[in-house]
Amino acid sequence: MLIREMLIRKIVYGFIACLGFILYPTLGMTGDNANGTALKTSVAQPYIVKKNDTLWDIADHFFKNPQRWMSIWDRNLYITNPDLIYPGNKIWFDAAHVPKQLAQEPRHSSFNGTDTAASKMNHERLMTPREVKTLGGLTTVRPRPSIIVKEVERLESNIEQTFEFPEMLRRDFIDPKKSFVSIGYILDSEMHRLNYGEGDQLYLRFSRAVLRGEQFDVFRKGHAVADIQNGGELGTLMHHLGKIEVVDIKGGVYKGRVLYAFSEISRGDMLVPNIKIETKISSSVSLYNMQGRVVYLQDDTTEVSSSQIVAINLGKKQGLRPGMKFVIFHAGRIIEDVVTGHDVQLPMERIGRIMIISVTPNSAMAFVTEAVSPIHMGDHVRPATH
């Protein structure tokens, strides 16, 4: 489209130039007018274009007729576009004074990206301050566009992305060897209540000496988790309930304050040294082709959705690490073919995505990043490809 417009424009300019020669024959300024008698004032040739000049203004200044810009353009063939002249360009008013190499230079369009002699001439040096002062000035202002031409740059995308999940502060896990050992437990509360939450003051017992300000995570032993896919047990589920800070010691009994709680804390819940948890994870994909199953849903519910936690029966032994992404599928439904009357097994349906947040030897906890349908126990998982 741009090339077509340029061609049409050149044809129109050419027609106007020819019409100008017919209406104003004296504009030709051939050798008969080599002394510049048609000029408003005598001027040395070439005239050096200065800032804000246009061919229209130049013609009006030197010939008292702005319409003569067409003849000026015709005598300066190196100008590729009459609307674009630049400070430092040279303008000849008389064909006799035009250098031979410029008179023979055809007009070119620089839109094809070629570095022609015409485009070089049309971007000559800017005038010096001394030249500007010497030449005086035409006052018409014409804004000039600034065009920057550079090669296309390809920006490499950062495949690894970093995510932050506050939900990762909760670290339920499956203890494969049932070897979880605590160093203390919840003894009671100030008001002898049965369940405690954030901000509550509790009495604690420890098997070793601890200091004020020390923090401990609260866990409760859960049920055995079965390996739905391969049979047997993966281990014992350990529920992460919250975090407590020791605030005082009196007569061998420690007093603590609940910093935060994911679930209700009760007497007898176990205490382990503070678990340092990094909530920022860099995502990645697995290089191995594997299949697993969902073996646990957060809080033992019947289904979960986005921003909740699930466990799968794949772990360190299969090469899993935090940040790996997996896709979740429903098993294909079995339907009756209404034409043949036979049962047909449909393909598995993609229902969501998860990201691994913690790993044990044979299991992993994952955060549900996407769910287009509720996720259930036994749903299939496969490594994501991106």
Secondary structure, DSSP 4 states (H G I P E B T S, - for coil): -HHHHHHHHHHHHHHHHHHHHHH-GGGG--GGGTT-TTSSS--PSSEEP-TT--HHHHHHHHHS-GGGHHHHHHT-TT-S-TT---TT-EE-SSGGGS-HHHHTPPP--GGG----HHHHHTT-PPPPHHHHHHH------------------PPPP----EEE-GGGG---EEETTS----SEEEEEETT--SEE-TT-EEEEEESS---TT-EEEEEEEEEEEE-TTT-SEEEEEEEEEEEEEEEEEETTEEEEEEEEESS-EETT-EEEEPPP---EEE-B--SS---EEEEEEGGG-S-B-TT-EEEES--GGGT--TTBEEEEEEPPPEEE-TTT--EEEPPPEEEEEEEEEEEETTEEEEEEEEESS-B-TT-EEEE---
